[in-house]
Amino acid sequence: MPRRRARARPVGRPGAGSSQPRASLWERLGPGLVTSAADDDPSGIATYSQVGAGFGYSILWTAVFTFPLMLAIQTVSARIGRVTGHGPAANMRRHYPHWLTYIVVCVLLIAKP
């Protein structure tokens, strides 16, 4: 029989007996919503939510630098995939030694759990 998780109690929630006004929906979602839509695995959503809650919009300026880089990588990967019909790992396996492909894939798996 699976174990049930205990529900977490809200701690220090604004509007629950405090003098602070309750935050609107958009203020509660914050900048983490847009970021999590781009990379929506469970660990990413948790990370983006925590970072968004901690920093708010103060680090949004980094998007000016990271978005063009992300766009370039995605475009190159898509073009290579469309021309060859294979993904990045299959193309590496075709053009480089197998041992190098395995090392790169293992490093990627460790870096992005």
All heavy atoms as an XYZ file, in Angstrom:
860
protein
N       0.844     -1.171      0.000
C       0.000      0.000      0.000
C       0.894      1.241      0.000
O       1.797      1.356      0.818
C      -0.891     -0.010      1.254
C      -1.834      1.171      1.288
S      -2.728      1.371      2.815
C      -4.052      0.254      2.608
N       0.660      2.181     -0.942
C       1.509      3.378     -0.996
C       1.299      4.276      0.210
O       0.204      4.367      0.761
C       1.081      4.072     -2.286
C      -0.258      3.527     -2.597
C      -0.336      2.170     -1.990
N       2.359      4.905      0.606
C       2.319      5.815      1.740
C       1.729      7.151      1.336
O       2.002      7.657      0.262
C       3.748      6.068      2.200
C       3.932      5.854      3.655
C       5.320      6.281      4.024
N       6.024      5.125      4.526
C       7.232      5.153      4.976
N       7.921      6.252      4.935
N       7.800      4.082      5.435
N       0.923      7.727      2.176
C       0.364      9.047      1.898
C       1.278     10.112      2.462
O       1.828      9.966      3.536
C      -1.003      9.210      2.542
C      -2.070      8.453      1.844
C      -3.374      8.784      2.472
N      -4.426      8.602      1.515
C      -5.667      8.851      1.751
N      -6.032      9.303      2.930
N      -6.579      8.660      0.841
N       1.411     11.176      1.689
C       2.218     12.296      2.152
C       1.354     13.221      2.993
O       0.201     13.476      2.671
C       2.768     13.090      0.981
C       3.838     12.369      0.247
C       4.423     13.289     -0.753
N       5.538     12.633     -1.428
C       6.310     13.219     -2.278
N       6.115     14.465     -2.600
N       7.292     12.578     -2.848
N       1.949     13.734      4.029
C       1.246     14.708      4.862
C       1.193     16.042      4.126
O       2.152     16.435      3.468
C       1.957     14.870      6.196
N       0.088     16.718      4.205
C      -0.039     18.016      3.544
C       0.742     19.063      4.324
O       0.698     19.109      5.538
C      -1.499     18.431      3.476
C      -2.303     17.531      2.576
C      -3.674     18.027      2.488
N      -3.759     18.747      1.224
C      -4.816     19.399      0.828
N      -5.871     19.468      1.597
N      -4.843     19.999     -0.325
N       1.449     19.876      3.583
C       2.228     20.945      4.207
C       1.297     22.072      4.623
O       0.374     22.437      3.896
C       3.277     21.461      3.240
N       1.537     22.612      5.777
C       0.747     23.739      6.242
C       1.393     25.036      5.781
O       2.603     25.181      5.849
C       0.688     23.741      7.771
C      -0.048     22.573      8.332
C      -0.116     22.688      9.826
N      -0.645     21.459     10.380
C      -0.647     21.165     11.653
N      -0.125     22.027     12.513
N      -1.150     20.052     12.073
N       0.589     25.984      5.319
C       1.165     27.261      4.908
C       1.731     28.008      6.105
O       1.098     28.080      7.149
C      -0.004     28.011      4.271
C      -1.232     27.310      4.728
C      -0.855     25.922      5.115
N       2.931     28.509      5.940
C       3.596     29.227      7.018
C       3.731     30.690      6.620
O       4.286     31.005      5.579
C       5.001     28.630      7.294
C       5.703     29.407      8.381
C       4.875     27.178      7.654
N       3.261     31.579      7.451
C       3.430     33.009      7.229
C       2.774     33.502      5.949
O       3.314     34.353      5.280
N       1.643     32.947      5.594
C       0.964     33.345      4.369
C       0.358     34.728      4.543
O      -0.370     34.972      5.502
C      -0.124     32.326      4.044
C      -0.770     32.540      2.716
C      -1.761     31.474      2.439
N      -2.791     31.531      3.464
C      -3.870     30.778      3.475
N      -4.046     29.904      2.542
N      -4.765     30.888      4.420
N       0.634     35.661      3.596
C       0.043     36.983      3.705
C      -1.471     36.911      3.597
O      -2.021     36.156      2.813
C       0.610     37.746      2.508
C       1.815     36.992      2.104
C       1.564     35.577      2.503
N      -2.144     37.686      4.399
C      -3.593     37.729      4.377
C      -4.221     36.777      5.370
O      -5.411     36.839      5.624
N      -3.461     35.847      5.932
C      -4.006     34.896      6.896
C      -3.714     35.390      8.302
O      -2.802     34.949      8.956
C      -3.400     33.518      6.662
N      -4.495     36.342      8.760
C      -4.329     36.857     10.104
C      -3.242     37.900     10.235
O      -2.886     38.297     11.332
N      -2.657     38.363      9.140
C      -1.622     39.377      9.216
C      -2.166     40.688      8.666
O      -3.230     40.738      8.073
C      -0.379     38.951      8.426
O      -0.660     38.940      7.048
N      -1.413     41.748      8.845
C      -1.851     43.053      8.377
C      -1.464     43.306      6.923
O      -1.844     44.317      6.355
C      -1.256     44.153      9.265
O       0.156     44.096      9.182
N      -0.698     42.389      6.286
C      -0.284     42.552      4.907
C      -1.435     42.180      3.968
O      -2.160     41.216      4.229
C       0.910     41.663      4.582
C       2.159     42.024      5.325
C       3.286     41.059      4.985
O       3.049     39.886      4.724
N       4.497     41.565      4.981
N      -1.596     42.931      2.877
C      -2.638     42.554      1.925
C      -2.247     41.285      1.170
O      -1.070     40.991      0.998
C      -2.708     43.751      0.969
C      -1.364     44.379      1.070
C      -0.894     44.137      2.485
N      -3.231     40.541      0.755
C      -2.979     39.299      0.022
C      -2.483     39.634     -1.390
O      -3.015     40.491     -2.060
C      -4.251     38.484     -0.048
C      -4.002     37.117     -0.568
C      -5.241     36.287     -0.473
N      -4.883     34.955     -0.872
C      -5.249     33.871     -0.253
N      -6.011     33.954      0.796
N      -4.883     32.701     -0.681
N      -1.440     38.924     -1.838
C      -0.843     39.187     -3.142
C      -1.778     38.697     -4.250
O      -2.495     37.711     -4.081
C       0.497     38.475     -3.254
N      -1.749     39.398     -5.399
C      -2.562     38.980     -6.527
C      -1.990     37.697     -7.128
O      -0.873     37.275     -6.807
C      -2.608     40.076     -7.590
O      -1.360     40.159     -8.237
N      -2.737     37.091     -8.030
C      -2.302     35.846     -8.647
C      -0.987     36.018     -9.388
O      -0.065     35.207     -9.255
C      -3.377     35.340     -9.618
C      -3.015     34.096    -10.424
C      -2.838     32.909     -9.494
C      -4.062     33.823    -11.462
N      -0.837     37.096    -10.167
C       0.385     37.322    -10.937
C       1.573     37.598    -10.033
O       2.699     37.215    -10.350
C       0.193     38.459    -11.941
C      -0.799     38.088    -12.988
C      -2.030     38.603    -13.164
C      -0.650     37.078    -13.984
N      -2.672     37.986    -14.201
C      -1.841     37.049    -14.735
C       0.355     36.190    -14.320
C      -2.041     36.179    -15.792
C       0.147     35.320    -15.382
C      -1.029     35.321    -16.098
N       1.351     38.260     -8.922
C       2.458     38.498     -7.988
C       2.910     37.194     -7.338
O       4.089     37.001     -7.070
C       2.044     39.495     -6.916
C       1.898     40.900     -7.424
C       1.325     41.840     -6.378
O       0.680     41.373     -5.420
O       1.532     43.041     -6.516
N       1.981     36.284     -7.083
C       2.352     35.005     -6.485
C       3.069     34.106     -7.487
O       3.971     33.368     -7.124
C       1.126     34.289     -5.928
C       0.655     34.916     -4.626
C      -0.449     34.122     -4.040
N      -1.654     34.371     -4.831
C      -2.763     33.671     -4.752
N      -2.830     32.661     -3.928
N      -3.809     33.956     -5.482
N       2.646     34.150     -8.756
C       3.300     33.318     -9.767
C       4.699     33.827    -10.081
O       5.642     33.060    -10.158
C       2.458     33.272    -11.043
C       1.144     32.534    -10.923
C       0.363     32.646    -12.218
C       1.347     31.085    -10.555
N       4.828     35.129    -10.286
C       6.135     35.762    -10.466
C       6.845     35.350    -11.736
O       6.292     34.708    -12.618
N       8.122     35.717    -11.849
C       8.886     35.444    -13.071
C       9.209     33.971    -13.274
O       9.573     33.564    -14.362
C      10.153     36.269    -12.883
C      10.282     36.424    -11.419
C       8.889     36.462    -10.876
N       9.069     33.162    -12.254
C       9.350     31.740    -12.405
C       8.390     31.038    -13.339
O       8.709     29.992    -13.902
N       7.199     31.603    -13.551
C       6.204     30.981    -14.421
C       6.699     30.908    -15.864
O       6.628     29.861    -16.504
C       4.888     31.757    -14.362
C       3.796     31.257    -15.299
C       3.298     29.905    -14.825
C       2.661     32.246    -15.359
N       7.227     31.996    -16.374
C       7.709     32.019    -17.756
C       8.898     31.091    -17.917
O       9.004     30.332    -18.885
C       8.083     33.458    -18.164
C       8.689     33.485    -19.554
C       6.864     34.350    -18.104
N       9.794     31.115    -16.980
C      10.988     30.279    -17.062
C      10.629     28.804    -16.973
O      11.182     27.984    -17.703
C      11.965     30.643    -15.944
O      12.144     32.050    -15.950
C      13.298     29.981    -16.136
N       9.710     28.468    -16.111
C       9.353     27.062    -15.964
C       8.629     26.537    -17.193
O       8.667     25.344    -17.466
C       8.503     26.852    -14.717
O       7.248     27.491    -14.866
N       7.971     27.395    -17.945
C       7.312     26.943    -19.169
C       8.339     26.518    -20.210
O       8.055     25.683    -21.064
C       6.426     28.055    -19.717
N       9.534     27.081    -20.162
C      10.573     26.737    -21.132
C      11.230     25.401    -20.807
O      11.670     24.691    -21.694
C      11.630     27.835    -21.166
N      11.317     25.044    -19.553
C      11.978     23.807    -19.136
C      11.171     23.218    -17.994
O      11.474     23.432    -16.832
C      13.414     24.109    -18.703
C      14.198     22.849    -18.384
O      13.836     21.780    -18.905
O      15.174     22.930    -17.630
N      10.144     22.452    -18.321
C       9.142     22.112    -17.321
C       9.282     20.724    -16.699
O       8.311     20.025    -16.522
C       7.741     22.307    -17.883
C       7.496     21.476    -19.126
O       8.433     20.819    -19.601
O       6.366     21.482    -19.615
N      10.486     20.336    -16.357
C      10.628     19.116    -15.589
C      10.409     19.448    -14.108
O      10.543     20.597    -13.697
C      11.993     18.465    -15.827
C      13.158     19.365    -15.469
O      12.994     20.584    -15.526
O      14.229     18.836    -15.149
N      10.045     18.476    -13.288
C       9.698     18.774    -11.888
C      10.804     19.469    -11.097
O      10.532     20.391    -10.341
C       9.392     17.402    -11.297
C       8.978     16.578    -12.456
C       9.778     17.082    -13.631
N      12.042     19.046    -11.273
C      13.115     19.689    -10.518
C      13.330     21.120    -10.995
O      13.656     22.006    -10.208
C      14.414     18.901    -10.629
O      14.834     18.835    -11.982
N      13.145     21.360    -12.281
C      13.276     22.715    -12.810
C      12.199     23.637    -12.279
O      12.468     24.779    -11.907
N      10.955     23.153    -12.219
C       9.858     23.972    -11.713
C      10.103     24.357    -10.260
O       9.899     25.503     -9.864
C       8.519     23.243    -11.887
C       8.186     23.144    -13.376
C       7.402     23.957    -11.148
C       6.994     22.294    -13.696
N      10.570     23.401     -9.469
C      10.856     23.706     -8.068
C      11.975     24.738     -7.954
O      11.886     25.689     -7.169
C      11.239     22.433     -7.320
N      13.020     24.574     -8.754
C      14.138     25.513     -8.719
C      13.710     26.896     -9.146
O      14.019     27.894     -8.485
C      15.274     25.024     -9.634
O      15.683     23.730     -9.204
C      16.454     25.974     -9.601
N      12.974     26.985    -10.251
C      12.548     28.293    -10.760
C      11.599     28.986     -9.794
O      11.639     30.204     -9.652
C      11.908     28.161    -12.134
C      12.795     27.503    -13.147
C      12.290     26.591    -14.043
C      14.156     27.786    -13.190
C      13.106     25.980    -14.973
C      14.976     27.181    -14.110
C      14.449     26.273    -15.000
O      15.261     25.674    -15.907
N      10.750     28.217     -9.141
C       9.830     28.812     -8.172
C      10.593     29.403     -6.996
O      10.286     30.494     -6.529
C       8.837     27.764     -7.670
O       8.072     27.271     -8.734
N      11.596     28.669     -6.509
C      12.377     29.154     -5.378
C      13.207     30.375     -5.762
O      13.291     31.342     -5.007
C      13.281     28.049     -4.843
C      12.506     26.944     -4.173
C      13.390     25.785     -3.771
O      14.591     25.774     -4.042
N      12.810     24.793     -3.137
N      13.815     30.339     -6.930
C      14.624     31.476     -7.379
C      13.732     32.682     -7.632
O      14.070     33.811     -7.259
C      15.440     31.114     -8.641
C      16.092     32.338     -9.240
C      16.496     30.079     -8.288
N      12.578     32.464     -8.261
C      11.642     33.563     -8.501
C      11.140     34.175     -7.212
O      11.006     35.400     -7.104
N      10.892     33.345     -6.213
C      10.444     33.867     -4.934
C      11.557     34.624     -4.215
O      11.310     35.614     -3.537
C       9.943     32.726     -4.044
N      12.782     34.170     -4.399
C      13.901     34.805     -3.704
C      14.400     36.081     -4.360
O      14.718     37.047     -3.677
N      14.450     36.086     -5.687
C      15.049     37.225     -6.383
C      14.037     38.113     -7.100
O      14.354     39.243     -7.455
C      16.081     36.736     -7.411
C      17.310     36.137     -6.789
C      17.457     34.767     -6.703
C      18.310     36.945     -6.289
C      18.574     34.210     -6.138
C      19.442     36.398     -5.722
C      19.571     35.027     -5.643
N      12.848     37.595     -7.377
C      11.852     38.390     -8.085
C      12.332     38.727     -9.488
O      12.873     37.897    -10.198
N      12.139     39.970     -9.887
C      12.524     40.393    -11.232
C      13.942     40.972    -11.285
O      14.361     41.458    -12.327
C      11.539     41.451    -11.740
C      10.153     40.896    -11.958
C       9.151     41.106    -11.037
C       9.869     40.146    -13.082
C       7.887     40.590    -11.232
C       8.612     39.628    -13.299
C       7.625     39.850    -12.367
O       6.376     39.343    -12.563
N      14.690     40.902    -10.207
C      15.994     41.557    -10.166
C      17.029     40.915    -11.095
O      17.986     41.573    -11.481
C      16.534     41.590     -8.734
O      16.775     40.281     -8.272
N      16.868     39.655    -11.459
C      17.836     39.017    -12.358
C      17.265     38.795    -13.755
O      17.824     38.041    -14.550
C      18.372     37.693    -11.772
C      17.243     36.723    -11.483
C      19.208     37.947    -10.548
C      17.729     35.342    -11.053
N      16.184     39.472    -14.075
C      15.580     39.342    -15.397
C      16.506     39.864    -16.495
O      16.424     39.423    -17.640
C      14.239     40.079    -15.435
C      13.410     39.926    -16.687
C      13.046     38.458    -16.901
C      12.159     40.770    -16.598
N      17.418     40.766    -16.160
C      18.341     41.312    -17.157
C      19.200     40.233    -17.792
O      19.674     40.390    -18.910
C      19.223     42.392    -16.526
C      20.121     41.864    -15.445
C      19.845     41.778    -14.126
C      21.435     41.335    -15.616
N      20.894     41.224    -13.446
C      21.900     40.947    -14.341
C      22.259     41.156    -16.703
C      23.134     40.382    -14.140
C      23.515     40.590    -16.509
C      23.941     40.217    -15.229
N      19.397     39.099    -17.120
C      20.208     38.030    -17.694
C      19.546     37.410    -18.927
O      20.238     36.816    -19.759
C      20.494     36.929    -16.667
O      19.257     36.367    -16.225
C      21.271     37.480    -15.486
N      18.227     37.563    -19.067
C      17.524     37.024    -20.229
C      18.001     37.685    -21.517
O      17.986     37.062    -22.580
C      16.022     37.201    -20.070
N      18.448     38.942    -21.423
C      18.945     39.652    -22.602
C      20.165     38.932    -23.180
O      20.344     38.881    -24.395
C      19.299     41.118    -22.241
C      19.963     41.827    -23.400
C      18.066     41.855    -21.774
N      20.975     38.334    -22.331
C      22.177     37.644    -22.786
C      21.927     36.160    -23.056
O      22.497     35.600    -23.986
C      23.297     37.795    -21.757
C      23.695     39.217    -21.553
C      23.335     39.893    -20.403
C      24.413     39.897    -22.523
C      23.693     41.228    -20.215
C      24.767     41.220    -22.346
C      24.407     41.880    -21.193
N      21.100     35.520    -22.251
C      20.936     34.080    -22.380
C      19.961     33.680    -23.478
O      20.118     32.617    -24.075
C      20.481     33.457    -21.057
O      19.270     34.086    -20.634
C      21.545     33.602    -19.996
N      18.955     34.507    -23.759
C      17.974     34.136    -24.777
C      18.592     33.983    -26.167
O      18.319     32.981    -26.846
C      16.808     35.131    -24.813
C      15.771     34.762    -25.825
C      14.885     33.727    -25.569
C      15.692     35.419    -27.039
C      13.934     33.365    -26.506
C      14.755     35.063    -27.977
C      13.873     34.032    -27.713
N      19.431     34.915    -26.641
C      20.043     34.704    -27.965
C      20.919     33.447    -28.020
O      20.947     32.758    -29.049
C      20.884     35.961    -28.187
C      20.287     36.981    -27.305
C      19.754     36.248    -26.115
N      21.617     33.144    -26.942
C      22.440     31.935    -26.917
C      21.572     30.689    -26.981
O      21.860     29.742    -27.724
C      23.311     31.915    -25.662
C      24.320     33.056    -25.544
C      24.997     33.015    -24.189
C      25.333     32.991    -26.658
N      20.481     30.675    -26.213
C      19.567     29.549    -26.226
C      18.941     29.387    -27.610
O      18.827     28.278    -28.133
C      18.468     29.754    -25.185
C      17.451     28.640    -25.146
S      16.039     29.001    -24.121
C      15.288     30.340    -25.021
N      18.559     30.494    -28.225
C      17.962     30.466    -29.551
C      18.943     29.907    -30.582
O      18.561     29.090    -31.442
C      17.513     31.877    -29.951
C      16.792     32.012    -31.275
C      15.458     31.303    -31.218
C      16.589     33.484    -31.593
N      20.196     30.294    -30.497
C      21.207     29.803    -31.436
C      21.406     28.297    -31.294
O      21.449     27.572    -32.307
C      22.521     30.537    -31.218
N      21.514     27.804    -30.073
C      21.708     26.367    -29.848
C      20.510     25.575    -30.350
O      20.661     24.541    -31.020
C      21.963     26.085    -28.352
C      23.280     26.703    -27.908
C      21.918     24.596    -28.054
C      24.495     26.096    -28.550
N      19.297     26.044    -30.041
C      18.095     25.344    -30.494
C      17.987     25.342    -32.017
O      17.597     24.348    -32.621
C      16.844     25.982    -29.877
C      16.727     25.793    -28.394
C      16.496     24.339    -28.012
O      15.872     23.587    -28.736
N      17.038     23.954    -26.876
N      18.332     26.461    -32.646
C      18.258     26.554    -34.103
C      19.252     25.618    -34.775
O      18.911     24.898    -35.719
C      18.500     28.009    -34.563
O      17.547     28.852    -33.937
C      18.388     28.141    -36.060
N      20.482     25.609    -34.290
C      21.506     24.727    -34.861
C      21.113     23.262    -34.664
O      21.218     22.448    -35.600
C      22.893     25.026    -34.244
C      23.893     23.961    -34.595
C      23.377     26.387    -34.692
N      20.634     22.919    -33.485
C      20.223     21.529    -33.225
C      19.067     21.126    -34.127
O      19.040     20.007    -34.660
C      19.826     21.361    -31.760
O      20.930     21.569    -30.927
N      18.096     22.027    -34.298
C      16.949     21.719    -35.154
C      17.369     21.552    -36.608
O      16.892     20.646    -37.304
C      15.896     22.819    -35.031
N      18.255     22.397    -37.081
C      18.707     22.293    -38.478
C      19.499     21.013    -38.711
O      19.330     20.342    -39.738
C      19.542     23.509    -38.853
C      18.696     24.752    -39.014
C      19.529     25.933    -39.416
N      18.685     27.124    -39.543
C      19.120     28.296    -39.918
N      20.403     28.473    -40.185
N      18.298     29.310    -40.006
N      20.377     20.671    -37.788
C      21.148     19.428    -37.927
C      20.200     18.233    -37.907
O      20.327     17.301    -38.707
C      22.212     19.317    -36.818
C      23.325     20.345    -37.050
C      22.790     17.908    -36.757
C      24.322     20.435    -35.920
N      19.227     18.252    -37.010
C      18.263     17.161    -36.940
C      17.411     17.050    -38.184
O      17.107     15.945    -38.655
N      17.034     18.176    -38.743
C      16.198     18.150    -39.950
C      16.977     17.628    -41.166
O      16.449     16.876    -41.980
C      15.662     19.537    -40.229
C      14.704     19.551    -41.374
C      13.947     20.835    -41.433
N      13.042     20.772    -42.562
C      11.788     21.117    -42.504
N      11.298     21.550    -41.379
N      11.024     21.041    -43.554
N      18.224     18.016    -41.273
C      19.026     17.585    -42.416
C      19.405     16.114    -42.301
O      19.310     15.357    -43.269
C      20.293     18.467    -42.557
C      21.266     17.890    -43.554
C      19.901     19.878    -42.938
N      19.840     15.688    -41.127
C      20.333     14.321    -40.964
C      19.238     13.328    -40.583
O      19.395     12.135    -40.805
C      21.427     14.261    -39.887
O      20.870     14.625    -38.621
C      22.589     15.160    -40.238
N      18.183     13.812    -39.950
C      17.135     12.907    -39.480
C      17.494     12.218    -38.174
O      16.822     11.282    -37.756
N      18.561     12.670    -37.521
C      19.011     12.084    -36.253
C      19.197     13.189    -35.223
O      19.427     14.343    -35.561
C      20.341     11.341    -36.431
C      20.272     10.213    -37.394
N      19.651      9.034    -37.105
C      20.736     10.098    -38.661
C      19.736      8.219    -38.143
N      20.386      8.853    -39.108
N      19.140     12.798    -33.947
C      19.365     13.743    -32.866
C      20.843     13.984    -32.619
O      21.709     13.396    -33.296
N      21.162     14.837    -31.644
C      22.572     15.160    -31.359
C      23.414     13.937    -30.977
O      24.543     13.797    -31.451
C      22.493     16.156    -30.205
C      21.131     16.735    -30.276
C      20.260     15.662    -30.838
N      22.870     13.043    -30.148
C      23.654     11.876    -29.725
C      23.923     10.933    -30.901
O      25.034     10.409    -31.042
C      22.943     11.139    -28.603
N      22.930     10.723    -31.746
C      23.124      9.840    -32.907
C      24.142     10.441    -33.881
O      24.957      9.713    -34.456
C      21.791      9.607    -33.608
N      24.103     11.752    -34.064
C      25.087     12.383    -34.947
C      26.492     12.311    -34.359
O      27.458     12.128    -35.108
C      24.695     13.831    -35.229
C      23.618     13.914    -36.274
O      23.665     13.225    -37.276
N      22.630     14.748    -36.030
N      26.602     12.454    -33.059
C      27.927     12.300    -32.432
C      28.439     10.887    -32.621
O      29.617     10.669    -32.916
C      27.865     12.639    -30.942
C      27.886     14.103    -30.642
S      28.083     14.416    -28.894
C      29.692     13.737    -28.615
N      27.542      9.917    -32.449
C      27.948      8.518    -32.588
C      28.405      8.214    -34.017
O      29.288      7.396    -34.229
C      26.770      7.617    -32.184
C      27.159      6.192    -31.944
C      26.043      5.351    -31.341
N      24.809      5.422    -32.121
C      23.658      5.898    -31.661
N      23.575      6.341    -30.423
N      22.585      5.913    -32.411
N      27.811      8.881    -34.994
C      28.189      8.654    -36.398
C      29.518      9.299    -36.759
O      30.222      8.822    -37.649
C      27.101      9.195    -37.312
C      25.828      8.374    -37.267
C      24.693      9.005    -38.016
N      25.055      9.254    -39.417
C      24.347     10.034    -40.209
N      23.273     10.648    -39.748
N      24.711     10.209    -41.449
N      29.884     10.401    -36.102
C      31.063     11.167    -36.520
C      32.241     11.110    -35.543
O      33.333     11.544    -35.892
C      30.672     12.626    -36.757
C      29.703     12.798    -37.881
N      30.073     12.707    -39.205
C      28.373     13.023    -37.870
C      29.016     12.888    -39.964
N      27.964     13.080    -39.180
N      32.018     10.633    -34.336
C      33.075     10.581    -33.329
C      33.171      9.173    -32.776
O      32.261      8.364    -32.946
C      32.792     11.572    -32.188
C      32.815     13.012    -32.642
C      31.634     13.710    -32.881
C      34.018     13.672    -32.842
C      31.653     15.029    -33.311
C      34.047     14.990    -33.269
C      32.864     15.658    -33.504
O      32.892     16.953    -33.932
N      34.261      8.865    -32.069
C      34.381      7.526    -31.469
C      33.256      7.269    -30.455
O      32.764      8.187    -29.800
C      35.738      7.575    -30.752
C      36.462      8.738    -31.311
C      35.438      9.688    -31.834
N      32.870      6.003    -30.358
C      31.775      5.640    -29.453
C      32.075      5.991    -28.008
O      31.195      6.427    -27.272
C      31.458      4.147    -29.576
C      30.811      3.789    -30.868
N      29.590      4.271    -31.249
C      31.234      2.993    -31.885
C      29.271      3.800    -32.427
N      30.268      3.017    -32.851
N      33.326      5.826    -27.586
C      33.667      6.104    -26.193
C      33.456      7.575    -25.867
O      33.023      7.922    -24.771
C      35.090      5.646    -25.861
C      36.162      6.337    -26.663
C      36.700      5.921    -27.840
C      36.804      7.574    -26.349
N      37.636      6.816    -28.285
C      37.726      7.853    -27.388
C      36.700      8.480    -25.300
C      38.528      8.979    -27.396
C      37.499      9.604    -25.308
C      38.400      9.844    -26.347
N      33.740      8.462    -26.822
C      33.546      9.892    -26.588
C      32.062     10.223    -26.471
O      31.651     11.018    -25.617
C      34.191     10.707    -27.706
C      34.083     12.225    -27.572
C      34.809     12.703    -26.320
C      34.636     12.908    -28.805
N      31.244      9.585    -27.306
C      29.797      9.802    -27.238
C      29.255      9.368    -25.883
O      28.455     10.078    -25.272
C      29.085      9.028    -28.361
O      29.620      9.434    -29.617
C      27.591      9.288    -28.331
N      29.684      8.217    -25.390
C      29.214      7.741    -24.090
C      29.633      8.686    -22.964
O      28.863      8.942    -22.041
C      29.724      6.326    -23.813
C      29.084      5.287    -24.702
C      29.860      4.452    -25.482
C      27.703      5.168    -24.773
C      29.275      3.504    -26.308
C      27.111      4.225    -25.592
C      27.894      3.406    -26.354
O      27.317      2.479    -27.170
N      30.853      9.187    -23.034
C      31.315     10.124    -21.996
C      30.480     11.396    -22.012
O      30.028     11.874    -20.962
C      32.818     10.445    -22.172
C      33.660      9.224    -21.833
C      33.223     11.637    -21.313
C      35.138      9.383    -22.123
N      30.232     11.955    -23.199
C      29.450     13.195    -23.302
C      28.030     12.983    -22.803
O      27.489     13.803    -22.053
C      29.470     13.723    -24.754
C      28.475     14.852    -24.939
C      30.859     14.185    -25.124
N      27.401     11.868    -23.181
C      26.034     11.591    -22.736
C      25.999     11.392    -21.219
O      25.088     11.899    -20.541
C      25.457     10.366    -23.481
C      24.147      9.909    -22.854
C      25.249     10.708    -24.945
N      26.972     10.705    -20.657
C      27.015     10.518    -19.191
C      27.204     11.839    -18.470
O      26.564     12.096    -17.443
C      28.123      9.545    -18.808
S      27.727      7.842    -19.238
N      28.063     12.707    -18.994
C      28.264     14.020    -18.377
C      26.967     14.827    -18.428
O      26.603     15.498    -17.456
C      29.421     14.777    -19.066
C      29.451     16.235    -18.672
C      30.748     14.110    -18.732
N      26.253     14.758    -19.553
C      24.970     15.457    -19.660
C      23.944     14.913    -18.676
O      23.165     15.660    -18.091
C      24.435     15.373    -21.089
C      25.152     16.231    -22.112
C      24.632     15.932    -23.504
C      24.990     17.705    -21.791
N      23.920     13.593    -18.502
C      22.982     13.002    -17.551
C      23.303     13.406    -16.118
O      22.397     13.607    -15.309
C      22.975     11.474    -17.687
C      22.338     10.932    -18.953
C      22.536      9.426    -19.047
C      20.865     11.288    -19.004
N      24.573     13.517    -15.798
C      24.964     13.932    -14.445
C      24.693     15.417    -14.240
O      24.203     15.836    -13.177
C      26.462     13.614    -14.206
C      26.675     12.110    -14.160
C      26.956     14.283    -12.926
C      28.120     11.684    -14.192
N      24.943     16.221    -15.263
C      24.779     17.685    -15.122
C      23.314     18.088    -15.091
O      22.958     19.084    -14.486
C      25.480     18.391    -16.279
N      22.425     17.343    -15.710
C      21.006     17.711    -15.794
C      20.145     16.564    -15.283
O      19.509     15.869    -16.028
C      20.651     18.018    -17.252
C      19.239     18.410    -17.487
C      19.113     19.890    -17.445
C      17.743     20.294    -17.936
N      16.882     20.690    -16.893
N      20.111     16.359    -13.965
C      19.284     15.252    -13.438
C      17.813     15.571    -13.479
O      17.355     16.637    -13.473
C      19.753     15.088    -12.005
C      20.482     16.325    -11.646
C      20.857     17.000    -12.935
